[in-house]
Amino acid sequence: MREIIRNLIKPQMGKRLFMVIFGQVIMGCGVAVMRLAALGTDPFSAMMLGLTNHTPLSYGTFCALGNVAFFVIEFLLGKKYIGFGTLANWFLLGYFVEMFEWIFRLVGITAPVGMPVRGVVLLLGIVLVALSLSMYQSADIGSSPYDCLAPIMRDRTPIPFFASRVLIDGAAALIAFLAGGTIGVGTIFVFLLVGPITALFNRYVFEKWITTSGNNDCQFGR
């Protein structure tokens, strides 16, 4: 429990909480934008969207319930990754995706026509997701129930982080495919681009921002 408390009491908590919550808003927008492109989303979102189609639940509600299983793993094997960021991603992200999809419908934004335009829209979504990941992970006050799986595998097995992430995302993509989720070329681009773009935001923006008062305990986990 001391590991959890350390994530709840850190310097600059106001700034960290802002980064976590606003990061979830941006991530919700990014996922909604990628869905507009209809070229595929990240493996986790595709898995949740595919499974949601087989339930009467909304995407946001299903994400909140579906993350329970991942949180059990996080609580049992990776308590040090639990914090406000865990709760924000767990309970807010799915509803922010729904909110932005509703806004897009309200203002008449529809799926783009033509592969070049769809590609640009997909890239915009990827950049937004990378920006949001950098914000909430640089805040370093907890990892989402899904994002903690790769670090836990790295911590408890000989498998390195990158290979752990590939295995977990691959399993999520397979479940998405079997459940009828949208898996496409966009999923590959998400996998290839989100990490490097997130690292750029970390290095040049948010890690510097969070350390302006001399704190240097940020970590990049995804």
C-alpha positions in Angstrom: 0.0 0.0 0.0 2.9 2.3 0.5 3.6 2.1 -3.2 0.1 3.4 -3.9 0.4 6.2 -1.4 3.6 7.4 -3.0 1.6 7.9 -6.2 -1.0 9.9 -4.3 1.3 12.3 -2.5 3.9 13.9 -4.8 5.2 17.4 -5.4 3.2 19.6 -7.7 0.1 17.5 -7.4 -2.1 20.2 -8.9 -0.1 20.3 -12.0 0.1 16.5 -12.2 -3.7 16.1 -11.8 -4.3 18.7 -14.5 -1.9 16.8 -16.9 -3.7 13.5 -16.1 -7.3 14.7 -16.5 -6.7 17.0 -19.5 -4.6 14.2 -21.0 -7.7 11.9 -20.9 -9.7 14.6 -22.6 -7.2 14.8 -25.5 -6.9 11.1 -25.7 -10.7 10.7 -26.0 -10.6 13.3 -28.8 -7.7 11.4 -30.5 -9.5 8.0 -30.4 -12.7 9.6 -31.8 -10.7 11.3 -34.6 -9.0 7.9 -35.5 -12.5 6.3 -35.6 -13.5 9.0 -38.1 -10.7 7.9 -40.4 -12.0 4.3 -40.3 -8.5 2.9 -40.9 -8.2 1.2 -37.5 -7.4 2.4 -33.9 -5.0 1.3 -31.3 -5.3 -2.3 -30.2 -7.0 -1.6 -26.8 -9.6 0.7 -28.3 -10.3 -1.7 -31.1 -10.7 -4.5 -28.6 -13.1 -2.6 -26.5 -15.1 -1.3 -29.4 -15.4 -4.8 -30.9 -16.5 -6.3 -27.6 -18.9 -3.4 -27.0 -20.8 -4.4 -30.2 -21.8 -7.6 -28.4 -23.3 -5.9 -25.4 -26.1 -3.4 -24.8 -23.7 -1.2 -23.0 -22.2 2.1 -24.2 -18.5 2.2 -25.0 -17.7 4.3 -21.9 -19.6 2.0 -19.6 -18.1 -1.1 -21.1 -14.6 0.3 -20.8 -15.1 1.1 -17.2 -16.4 -2.4 -16.5 -13.9 -4.2 -18.8 -10.9 -2.5 -17.1 -11.9 -4.2 -13.8 -10.1 -7.4 -15.0 -6.9 -5.4 -15.9 -7.0 -3.6 -12.6 -7.2 -6.8 -10.6 -3.9 -7.8 -12.3 -2.5 -4.4 -11.6 -3.5 -4.5 -7.9 -2.1 -8.0 -7.4 1.1 -7.7 -9.3 1.9 -4.0 -9.9 0.7 -1.9 -7.0 3.4 0.7 -7.7 1.6 1.6 -11.0 -1.6 2.5 -9.2 -2.5 6.2 -8.7 -4.8 9.0 -9.8 -3.8 8.3 -13.4 -5.2 4.8 -13.1 -8.6 6.0 -12.0 -8.8 8.8 -14.5 -8.0 6.5 -17.4 -10.2 3.7 -16.1 -13.4 5.8 -15.5 -13.1 8.8 -17.8 -11.5 7.8 -21.1 -14.4 5.8 -22.6 -16.9 8.6 -21.8 -14.6 11.2 -23.4 -14.5 9.2 -26.6 -18.3 9.1 -26.6 -18.5 12.8 -25.8 -16.3 13.8 -28.8 -18.1 11.4 -31.1 -21.4 13.1 -30.0 -19.8 16.6 -30.6 -18.7 15.5 -34.1 -22.2 14.4 -35.0 -23.7 17.5 -33.5 -21.6 19.9 -35.6 -21.9 17.7 -38.7 -18.3 16.3 -38.9 -18.5 13.0 -40.8 -16.1 10.4 -42.0 -13.7 11.8 -44.6 -13.8 10.6 -48.2 -10.6 9.6 -50.1 -7.6 7.8 -48.7 -5.3 10.9 -48.6 -7.8 12.8 -46.4 -8.4 9.7 -44.2 -4.6 9.3 -43.8 -4.3 12.9 -42.6 -7.2 12.5 -40.2 -5.6 9.3 -38.9 -2.3 11.1 -38.4 -4.0 13.8 -36.5 -5.6 11.3 -34.2 -2.2 9.6 -33.6 -0.6 12.9 -32.7 -3.4 13.7 -30.3 -3.1 10.3 -28.6 0.7 10.6 -28.3 0.2 14.1 -26.8 -2.2 12.8 -24.3 0.0 9.8 -23.4 2.9 12.1 -22.8 0.8 14.3 -20.5 -0.6 11.6 -18.3 2.5 9.5 -18.1 4.9 12.3 -17.5 2.6 13.3 -14.6 3.8 10.0 -13.1 0.9 9.4 -10.7 -0.3 6.0 -11.9 -0.7 4.0 -15.1 -3.9 2.8 -16.7 -5.0 -0.8 -15.9 -4.2 -1.8 -19.5 -0.9 0.2 -19.9 0.5 -1.4 -16.7 0.4 -4.9 -18.2 3.6 -4.6 -20.2 5.6 -3.1 -17.3 4.3 -5.9 -15.0 5.3 -8.5 -17.6 8.8 -6.9 -17.9 9.2 -6.8 -14.1 8.2 -10.4 -13.5 9.5 -12.2 -16.5 12.7 -12.2 -18.6 10.7 -10.6 -21.5 11.8 -7.0 -22.1 9.3 -4.1 -22.2 9.1 -3.7 -25.9 8.4 -7.4 -26.5 5.9 -7.4 -23.6 4.1 -4.6 -25.2 4.0 -6.3 -28.6 2.6 -9.5 -27.1 -0.1 -7.7 -25.1 -1.1 -5.4 -28.0 -1.0 -8.4 -30.3 -3.4 -10.3 -28.0 -5.7 -7.2 -27.9 -5.7 -6.9 -31.7 -6.5 -10.6 -32.1 -9.5 -10.2 -29.7 -10.6 -7.1 -31.5 -10.5 -9.0 -34.9 -12.5 -11.9 -33.5 -15.0 -9.6 -31.9 -15.5 -7.6 -35.1 -13.5 -4.5 -34.1 -11.8 -2.3 -36.7 -8.3 -3.5 -37.3 -6.6 -2.0 -40.3 -3.5 -0.2 -41.6 -4.2 2.5 -39.1 -3.5 0.0 -36.2 0.0 -0.6 -37.6 0.7 3.1 -37.9 -0.6 3.6 -34.3 1.8 0.9 -33.1 4.8 2.4 -35.1 4.2 6.1 -34.4 2.6 6.7 -31.0 5.7 5.6 -29.0 8.2 7.8 -30.9 5.9 10.8 -31.0 5.1 10.4 -27.3 8.8 10.3 -26.5 9.3 13.6 -28.3 6.5 15.3 -26.3 8.1 13.8 -23.2 11.6 15.1 -23.9 10.8 18.6 -25.2 7.5 19.5 -23.4 6.1 17.7 -20.4 9.0 16.3 -18.6 10.5 19.8 -18.6 7.2 21.3 -17.5 6.7 19.0 -14.6 10.3 19.5 -13.4 10.2 23.3 -13.4 10.2 23.3 -9.6 13.1 20.9 -9.4 11.3 17.5 -9.4 12.8 14.8 -11.6 10.8 11.7 -10.9 8.9 11.5 -14.2 9.0 8.1 -16.0 7.8 7.1 -19.4 6.0 3.8 -19.2 4.1 3.1 -22.4 
